[in-house]
Amino acid sequence: MTSGALADRLGAGLRTIERDLARLRDSGVPIETVAGAHGGSRIVANQQPRPLTLTFAETAALISSLTALGPTATDSAESAMRALVRSIAADGE
């Protein structure tokens, strides 16, 4: 997806998108950028991520971040929120 298209979709400025992509790259997220008319940026990642184990604090941080971004903004966000909340819920809840 182009930075411009992402900016339009999220209602953000192009400079914000470019800055955020740079931050993601700097933090180690594998982002590929292709220049040109059919170019754009994408995360280069395994489509079957390995299972991960999070501490309570890490899970809480992700829940807080997702809440700030909009926990129901996309199907993926909503699904992620449900999974995170389920992971910290008391048994039977």
Contacts in CASP RR format, 6 or more apart in sequence:
PFRMAT RR
TARGET T0000
AUTHOR 0000-0000-0000
METHOD contacts of the structure
MODEL  1
MTSGALADRLGAGLRTIERDLARLRDSGVPIETVAGAHGGSRIVANQQPR
PLTLTFAETAALISSLTALGPTATDSAESAMRALVRSIAADGE
1 9 0 8 1.000
1 40 0 8 1.000
1 41 0 8 1.000
1 42 0 8 1.000
2 39 0 8 1.000
2 40 0 8 1.000
2 41 0 8 1.000
3 14 0 8 1.000
3 17 0 8 1.000
3 18 0 8 1.000
3 21 0 8 1.000
3 40 0 8 1.000
3 41 0 8 1.000
4 14 0 8 1.000
4 17 0 8 1.000
6 12 0 8 1.000
6 17 0 8 1.000
6 41 0 8 1.000
7 13 0 8 1.000
7 14 0 8 1.000
7 16 0 8 1.000
7 17 0 8 1.000
10 17 0 8 1.000
21 31 0 8 1.000
21 33 0 8 1.000
21 41 0 8 1.000
24 31 0 8 1.000
25 31 0 8 1.000
29 43 0 8 1.000
30 43 0 8 1.000
30 44 0 8 1.000
30 45 0 8 1.000
31 41 0 8 1.000
31 42 0 8 1.000
31 43 0 8 1.000
31 44 0 8 1.000
32 41 0 8 1.000
32 42 0 8 1.000
32 43 0 8 1.000
32 44 0 8 1.000
33 39 0 8 1.000
33 40 0 8 1.000
33 41 0 8 1.000
34 40 0 8 1.000
34 41 0 8 1.000
54 62 0 8 1.000
54 87 0 8 1.000
56 88 0 8 1.000
59 84 0 8 1.000
59 87 0 8 1.000
59 88 0 8 1.000
60 88 0 8 1.000
62 80 0 8 1.000
62 84 0 8 1.000
63 81 0 8 1.000
63 84 0 8 1.000
63 85 0 8 1.000
63 88 0 8 1.000
66 77 0 8 1.000
66 80 0 8 1.000
66 81 0 8 1.000
66 84 0 8 1.000
67 81 0 8 1.000
69 77 0 8 1.000
70 77 0 8 1.000
71 77 0 8 1.000
71 78 0 8 1.000
71 81 0 8 1.000
72 78 0 8 1.000
72 81 0 8 1.000
END
